[in-house]
Amino acid sequence: MTAELAEPASKIELPAHIGGGGDIPSFDVHLRVRRYNPEVSDESTWDDFHVTMYGTDRVLDALHKIKWEIDGSVSFRRSCAHGVCGSDAMRINGRNRLACKTLLKDLDTSKPITVEPIKGLPVEKDLIVDMEPFFQSFREVMPFLINRGHEPTKERLQSAEDRERFDDTTKCILCAACTSSCPVFWTDGQYFGPAAIVNAHRFIFDSRDDAGDMRLEILNDKEGVWRCRTTFNCTEACPRGIQVTQAIAEVKQAILSRKI
Amino acid sequence: MSATQIQSPRSGGAKVGSNRIAPQYRRTGGSKGNFEMLAWLFMRLSGVVLVVLIFGHLTVNLLVGEGIHAIDFGFVAGKWADPFWQVWDLAMLWLAMLHGTNGVRTIINDYAEKDATRLWLKIVLYAATTVIIILGTMVIFTFDPCPVVNGVQLPGGFCPSP
């Protein structure tokens, strides 16, 4: 017996008069990708790629097209491809951004679009950097709840106002766009970096947490919050729109009011 | 008999992940103490005080009375005969020197990449600061507009004859 199965709507050729959202404009993009392969050379080089992309495409789509259709050796990290996992932070036209959240049509496509690995961290291959130094300082601020009271039978309750206090810094996805945009971090990598301070802020100002003093003491270090020069690079780089410099300033004030 | 140990790729060393991190990125462990906090605080406070001191200095020297035309050796000598201006200038000297030195110190920390470069630049900086502060302080307190050397009055039109 053969049954006539209806095709899914997406597979049906729509007649011209129905139309969709209109044609998506396509344009040619010139991408300059920073390439590094330690097995071939210690020097980084620029590779040029020309691809035809659509108005709905992001830089990540262009990189995919290059990797899948032109040069399979182009290496980059990406996981969710929707701005949640924080894997694909890279330096696009000199600015740290997520490749999956940067639409090509928002960039100047009349000039080559440069794509580089984020600065200040050791490059492993092409756009992939070693994130271990970044996570090293992240671990040092103890980014987890420390509560010395009795464990409640249900959840730990918190008022909406108390939750609001640190709402901004809960948004961090650890993409390292902020830390690798910080000129103080570029110098010697000893500065804690904005991301670690943001994640300390998230617990310092959490009313349920009891280890705020310990975190403030850690960040009162020679390489702690006092190395921040308030250049706002981190705030500008954050793909989640976290007010990073403000969070650092709040930690500075918390240390001051605790000491004085 | 011992089971084969397979080292997990990110373990090793006393600290988690430390053997995976290139030496120049390894955090050297911080220093205790509040020096950086106090330096940060001093920059803000001295900055506010310096705004008052410097604009007061400029107003009195350049705008009040005959203004810029009144400035000569005698004008400065007259100001330093008054303890009020001695203290004013002393505060300005010390705060400006320490404020500036601390600023240059942070610039050296931010831009020098090698520890040896950092050390030498700071030695030069601190030596220069010390010399200028001591010299300036001595000038303010030992300033004598009509010095007498070997019983002879040094030339100076405004000094009373002995």
Interface residues (C-beta under 8 A of the other chain):
Chain A: L121 P122 D130 E132 P133 F135 Q136 S137 R139 E140 P183 V184 T187 D188 G189 Q190 I218 N220 D221 K222 E223 G224 W226 R227 R229 K252 I255 L256 K259
Chain B: R10 V16 G17 S18 R20 I21 A22 Q24 Y25 R26 R27 T28 G30 S31 N34 F35 E36 M37 A39 W40 L41 T106 N109 D110 Y111 A112 E113
